[in-house]
Amino acid sequence: MSSAIEKEIDTLVRIGYYESEEGVMADALRALLEKKPELRREIAISLYKNGEVSLWKASEIARMNLEEFKEILSRRVIKIKVSGTKEESDKRLQEVFAV
C-alpha cells in the first residue's frame, strides 16, 4: 500500500472517524463492492469453485437469484455441485470474511 494511502487511513483513525485501520478497510471494501457489483460476483464464483460456500450462499453473496447465478456458472463451464446446509455455508463464509 502506498504511503499516501497509509497516511490517509491513519488520519481517519486518529481523528476518530474509525476505531481501527481494519474498520477503514472493511468500509472501503463494502463501498467498492457496492460500486462494482461484478467484483462481488467474482468473489462468489471463486468461493463456490473452491468449495468454500454452497451454490445457494454464492448466489446470495453475488446478490443474484439462484437461477441467474447458475446461468453464469454454466456459461463459464463451472460444474454445479450440491452440498452443505445454509448453516454450514454461513459458518464457512464467516471464516473466510472474518473482519
N, C-alpha and C positions, 0 to 999 in steps of 0.2 A: 504494500500500500504506500502511496506517495506521502511524503512528509506533510504536504499541504492538507491532504485528507485527514491524516492523523491529528493534525493541529485543530482542524475544524471539529472532529469528533471529541477531542479532549476539551475544547472550549464549550461544546454543548453540555458536557458532563459538569465541567467546572461551574458554569453559570446556573446549573440546576434544572435544565430542561429534561435531562435524563439522569437516572441514578448510576448508570454504568455504560461503558463502551458497548457491551453486549446489547443493551436496550436500544442504543442508536442503531446498531447493525440490524437487529430484528425489525425495527421500524422501517429502516431503509429497504430491507428485503421485502417486507409486506407491500410497501409503496411501489417497488419495482415490479412485483408480480401483479399488482393491480393495473399498472400502466402497460405491461407487456404480458397479456394472458397466455401468449404462446409459450412463454418460459414456464408457467405453471403446468401447462400441458406436457412439456418436455420432461419436467420433473416427475410428473405422474407416470409417464411412459417408462422412464428409467427405473423408477421404484417398482413398477409392475414387472418389467422384464427381469429385474434382479430378484424377484420373489419376495420383496420386502413388504408389499401390500397386495391385497386381493384386487380382483378386477373391479368390484364394487367400490372399494376405497379409492382406487386410482381414478375412477371416473368422478368421484366426489372431489378429490384433490384438484383435478383438471377443471372442475366446475362445469361438467358436461353430463348430459344424461347418459345412461349406460349404453344405449344403442349407438349414440354418436361416438362414444369412446371406442366401442368395439369396431366401428367402421374405420376409425383412424388406425387401429391396430391391424385390421385386415389389409388396408391399403399399404401398410408398411411390412406386411407379411410377418407379423408377430403372432406367434401361436397363443391362442386364448386358452388359459387353464383355469380350472375351477378348484379353489381350495380355501380353507380357513373361514372363520366366522368374522363378523363385524368387530367383535371384541378383540380377537387376535390381531386383526388389521390395525385397529386403533392403538393397541399396545405397541406394535412394531413401528407405527408412524410416530408415536411419542418418542421412541428410542432414536429414530432417525433425525427428528427435528427437535431434539432436546435443547430448547432455548429458554 
